Amino acid sequence: MPRSIVAGIGMHVPENIYTNEDLTKYMDTSDEWIKERTGIQERRYADRQAETTTTMGIEAAKIAIERAGLTPQDIDFIVFATLSPDYYFPGCGVLVQREMKMKEIGALDIRNQCSGFVYAISVADQFIKSGMYKNILVIGSEKHSFGLDFSTKGRNISVIFGDGAGAVVLQASEDDQRGILSTHLHSDGNSAEVLAMFNPGTHGNHWQHFADFDNDDMGKAFMTHAMIDKEQNFPKMDGQAVFKKAIEKFPEVIMEALKTNSLSPADIDMLIPHQANLRISQMVQKMLKLPSEKVYNNIQRYGNTTAASIPIALCEAWQEGKIKEGDLVCLAAFGSGFTWASALIRW
């Protein structure tokens, strides 16, 4: 059975930097307030017109493909993870295939929010192990800034998120000393509404709570003026509930990966957690008794880029020489759904 190795990796973040101080122009907040709660100092926002989730993903993909020593024509399959697609449909994967002038290969879009990239890696890994594909492009990309509430009412969410993209090329290899050792995926839908964006959607059970809707008003419920007027088209989050669950499931899914491979936290050379909140990462680090040099955090500079978070951090850590051949790298994520996941890779 072939192993999936990371043959190439790339990232792209917009040039526009927005500091915490910049956000004070739009809402009642402060640099101290944001840093204390999240650890974030600045984030990147895409150009409103020129950059999209797809175009940022393509820029990251170009780098990953070149570093893998391949061309777009060598890619057999695309897996694209995002919660902020260019269109409600079709997905971003086919837009990548078109713009990069690839062959008529398959393209799969994954909607697992913060856990999206690890889920995408897992899916791609199974395709490679089955022998179906040899070179799979996996992208995580987000353009959050176009859909956030930049008012004091929405500050608890809007100060957290940023834009960017990361990509890897997974390649089939017969090298049994390297590659993805295992992936672990979980979900618990009991708390689905704790972190969610309800509109636009078709959630009939929730119309009485989130919009004015008449059953006879056929075809007009997907997005209404009432939703916009009542500001019901923004994401909602119970931050405390998310934090509490995250610090439980993060270490749990990391330990699951280690135990599956008869390893311990001490064997980890680099942990790349989803950049949800610096306090969460620090608590997980403490629980696993890992030194700071074995945990990579860049939320301070980019904020939470959800599906793009892990590949951006992974790329930066590799570029900085903090991940070397033979290292044991653990990826872990937790987010809306709730979903959580981990992947263990021998680099």
Beta strands, then each sheet from edge to edge (+ up, - down):
strand 1: 3-12
strand 2: 17-19
strand 3: 42-44
strand 4: 77-81
strand 5: 106-110
strand 6: 135-142
strand 7: 164-173
strand 8: 179-187
strand 9: 195-196
strand 10: 236-237
strand 11: 270-273
strand 12: 328-335
strand 13: 339-346
sheet 1: 1+ 7- 6+ 4+ 5+
sheet 2: 2+ 3-
sheet 3: 8+ 13- 12+ 11+
sheet 4: 9+ 10-
end
